[in-house]
Amino acid sequence: CRTNQIKTRGNLQQNIVDKYRNIEDLYVQNYVEIGSRDINGLRDRGLTPRESELGLLFERTTKEMLGRLGLNVDDKLKTELNTKRAQMDLVIQIGDRDLIIVECKTKKDKAYNQYASVARQLDSYRKLAVNNGYRVSQLLLIANDFSDDFVTECEYDYDLNLSLLTSAGLLTVLAGLKESRHEQLPIRPLLPPRLLPPPPPPPPPPPSL
């Protein structure tokens, strides 16, 4: 407990839970830095993961945030579906045998731009779920940013039905839910294949003199 800075006075079990929550809150607050693999920025904030752990940490923090949105992230089903070749990151149950498959990608410094490879990867996950009797309502890719070419290819790939969500966008959704009257995120906003949330409109042109 001393090594992990957990209080030993009072209810030890509750102190351990509180410490875990505090760490998870820190990871959520630094979600963008985790997604960009900014190891120095994380260390400046008192977080000390190894660089080799950042991909799994991004996935785990994504799961935590989706759970806070009230979504049913089903680890048991993911384990049942995954094979040695096809390893889905996250599976969200949205109904009777109805799923959203979530892929989490970290990228250092640059926007994510490898559309062809990730499209093949996600299509293999979809086929795996369908072959096991499930319907895949949506494929969702979460990364810090996406290149313009990546977004364009996604928009024109009508067969894959892929939505893109930035890590900053997921933080915005989580903050929005806290300020709303809802206890759970309505699932419909995640379904259309597009970049979520949409970028802000360009500023209006200056008035002519």
PEFENQUI-V661540 format. One line per field, one symbol per residue. ss: DSSP state (~ for helix, > for strand, _ for the rest). phi: phi as a letter, one per 40 degrees, with the letter a starting at -180 (. if undefined). psi: psi as a letter, one per 30 degrees, with the letter a starting at -180 (. if undefined). A space follows every 50 residues. Layout:
ss: ???
phi: ???
psi: ???
This chain:
ss: ___________~~~~~~~~~~~~~~~~~~_~~~~~___~~~~~~______ ~~~~~~~~~~~~~~~~~~___>>_~~~~~~~________>>>>>>__>>> >>>>_______>__~~~~~~~~~~~~~~~~~___>>>>>>>>>__>_~~~ ~~~~~~_____>>>>>~~~~~~~~~~~~~_______~~~~____>>____ _________
phi: .cccfbcccgcccccccccccccccccccbccccccfccccccccgbbcc cccccccccccccdcccccgcccbcccdccccbccbbccabbcbicfbbb bbbbbbacgbccbccdccccccccccccccccgbbbcabbbbacabcccc ccccccccccfbbbbccccccccccccccccccacccddccccacbcccc ccccccccc
psi: eeeghkkflajeeeeeeeeeeeeeeeeefgeeeeeghieeeeefggkhll effeeeeeeeeeeeeeeffgkijjeeeeeeekleejjkekkkkgajhklk kkkkklkkelkkgieeeeeeeeeeeeeeeefgglkjfkkkkklelkleee eeeeffifeehkkkkleeeeeeeeeeeeflfkfkkkfeffekjlkklkll lllllkkk.
